[in-house]
Amino acid sequence: MELFEYTKPESKRSANAPLAERVRPRTLAEFVGQSHLLGEGKPLRLMIESDELRSIILWGPPGTGKTTLARIVAHHTNAEFFSLNAVAAGVKDVRDVIAKAEKLQKQAGKRTVLFIDEIHRFNKAQQDALLHSVEDGVIILIGATTENPSFEVISPLLSRARVYVLESLGQDELQKILDHALATDSIVRQEKVDITDREFLFLLSGGDARMMLNGLESAFYFVKPDSSGIRKISKRVLEDAFQRKYTIYDKKGEQHYDTISAFIKSMRGGDPDAAIYWMARMLDGGEDPKFIARRMIVLASEDIGNADPFASVVATNCFTAVDYVGMPEARIILSQAAAYLASAPKSNAAYRAVEEALADVKSLPNVPVPLHLRNAPTSLMKDLGYGDDYKYGHNFENNFIEQQYLPDSLKDKLYYRPSENGKEKSIKERLEGWWKKKRANSKE
């Protein structure tokens, strides 16, 4: 089979396909969840029903219906529909679809919808290959991603598409999907199934319908019918089917905020053991490893800063490595970075400096830039004194000359006050030497 395919969802589904695929919704009426997008009068529903398609990015956790929605578009639309998976596809495959789309547009006046699953895995060159065709309307793009498009989709492409955010499924929605699967699947409905703890099944699924159905299918085959012909799926059977016990960690609720707070505060407080423990709790609960890495980048500047400037390098490299490697190996990289940041000397001087500066910017008048600091690209500006008396620091001893850089109303302000910790101690000593020179010159 080619990497891209034209597939209408009416095609017969194989009995060998996983349960989640066998009961996948084919129409809007069958789809469960995302009422903020697909309820009566909501934007995505209106777009599909009116067949007035625009390029969109579907962003949400796994198992929330991104691929299903793309297939529903294929069911309802009059456009040709092609599908690519970003893991296997390359620029050549994108260009092949575009070539077919151009031919369809010229010869039949027909639109083409291109669905790209896991679009965040496309690199910049692959995403660039889509730009002109999306802009010119040759293809209508539907991208699906579990990652924040702001970080993973290039800005020019993002500006040409509408982003719709899909939410994790709630218990009521999972209940409807489960009931539908038990009642309609050609295999499961032939048996009597008793799930003794449905809530536990929903907890294990983490709002992911595909995970729930795949776990249910595994549990279904783990147990044999009893003397009454009933397959009883207990809590223990579910644990075996999912190959894990449930970790209490709600990725969108209080547990999420409490645990990430404990993680950050452990690193800030210099306890690598606690930091790694809370990080492990998050990973075991299904937290996005990139989210953890991003929080460490912030901490490296906010809580360590110039006490150890290398901390920002470690944190940023950690994010890049996690992106390249993925789970489960990413856990090792995250652990290394968390241990380093927790053990590093701490300073929040840079954080306090920018907060104080922003407070002054908001509360004080928009004072003009001193004349000697202004740029003078034209003769008129030079005649007005722009740049006059500016002293070029490299022409003086130690590359420093006493000179006023702040506006007059703030000339004695000290925003950045280095700590005595780590490398910031030497920065403080150097700045104090400069401050003494400034004070001495101001008294003369």
Secondary structure, 3 states (H helix, E strand, C coil): CCCCEECCCCCCCCCCCCHHHHCCCCCCCCCCCCHHHHCCCCHHHHHHHHCCCCCEEEECCCCCCHHHHHHHHHHHCCCEEEEEECCCCCHHHHHHHHHHHHHHHHHHCCCEEEEEECHHHCCHHHHHCCHHHHHHCCCEEEEEECCCHHHHCCHHHHCCCEEEECCCCCHHHHHHHHHHHHHHCCCHHHCEEEECCHHHHHHHHCCCHHHHHHHHHHHHHHCCCCCCCEEEECHHHHHHHHCCCCCCCCCCCHHHHHHHHHHHHHHHCCCHHHHHHHHHHHHHCCCCHHHHHHHHHHHHHHHHHHHCCHHHHHHHHHHHHHHHHCCCCHHHHHHHHHHHHHHCCCCCHHHHHHHHHHHHHHHCCCCCCCHHHCCCCCHHHHHCCCCCCCCCHHHCHHHCCCCCCCCHHHCCCCCCCCCCCCCHHHHHHHHHHHHHHHHHHHHC
